[in-house]
Amino acid sequence: MALKDLCTKVKPNAAYSSGDTIDTAGYMSLSVISYTQATTALTITHSDDDSTYSAVAATDIIKSDSVAGAVALNVLTYTAAGTSCFGYTGKKRYVKVAVANPPVDATVTTLLGDPQYAPV
């Protein structure tokens, strides 16, 4: 039984391209949904100023059970095809997700959630 609406609380971006900047201003959460075709890797970096990016700590990535692989530093390694989700809990405003071989290996959809002002 669904008692709450999620659509007015998230801002999806299905047109995300590997390496694009995700600006989290005005949102308290970021989730990334990826569909991988095969073994691949996603590299996650973040920045305060959208010019100098650094590796995201593994502790700032919450991976779902559907991620068939490992998190080492800022890289999620997928060992099989499938759909998975991970969350970013870092404190930086800008985030980038780079796919090892886009769009062959993976496609990415981003979800900004918990907006300061809803609905979005």
N, C-alpha and C positions, 0 to 999 in steps of 0.2 A: 504494500500500500504506500503510495507516494503522497506525502503530506506537504512537502515543500517544493518550491520551484527553484531550479538551478540555472535556468536560461537567463534570468535577469541579473545573475550574480557572477557571470563569467563573460569574458571577451575572447572568443576563439579566433585563431588566425590559421586557416587551412592552407593559405597561400605562402606560408613561411618557406624561404629558401635557405639552404645551408649557408651559415655565416652571417645571415641578416642580424641586425641589432634588435633585441627585444627590450623596449623601454617599459619598466615596471612602475613608473610614476603613477600614483593614484590607486595602486593595487597592493594588496598584502600577500598575495601568493602567486606562484607560477608553477604550472604543470606542463609537461611536454609529453605528447603522445607520439610514438613512433611506430611505423610499420616497416620492419626489416625484411628484405628479400632473402638474405643469407647471412653468413658471418660478416660482421662489420663492426665499426666503432663510431661512437659519437663523442666528440670532444667539447666540453663545456668550459667557457671562460666568462669572466665578469669584470666590470669596470665601474668606477665612480664617475668618470668624465667622458665616456664613449670614445676615448682615443687610446688609452693605455690599458690593455686587457691582461689579466693574469689567470692562472689555473684556479678552478674552483676546488676547494678541499672536498675530499670524499665524504666528510661529515656533513657537508651542505647539500648532499644529493640523497634524496630518499627514493629508493627504487622499489617498485612494486614486485610482487612475487613472480609476475609474468616476464621479468627481465631474465632471460636465460643466459646469464653471463656474470661478469664481475665488474666492480667499480675499483679502479686503481687511480689514485689522484683525481684528475678531472676527466677521465676517459671511461665510458661505459662500453664494454665489449660484449657484443651479442654473438652467441654461438649457434643460433638457429633462426629460421624465419619465424615471424609472428608479430603480434601487436603488443606493445607494452607502454607503460607510463612511468615517469619519474617526476619527482618534485624538487624544486630548488628552494633552499631555506637560507641562502646567504643574505648578506646585508647590502649588497651593491645594487645600484639602480639599473645598470645595463647588463644584459646577458646575451651570449652568443652560443649557438649550438651548431657545430660543424660536423657534417657527415663525411665519412672517409671517401665515399664514391657516390655523390648524389647525382641524379635521383635513382640510379640503378640499385644501390644497396639499401636505401631507406628513404622514406618520406616522413616529414615531421609536421605536426600540428601543435601550436602553442595555445595554452589557455591561461589568461590572466584572471585571477579570481579575488574574492573578498575586496570589492572596490570600496574606496572611501565614500563614494556617493553612488547609491544604487537607485534605480536600475541602470544598467549600462546600455 
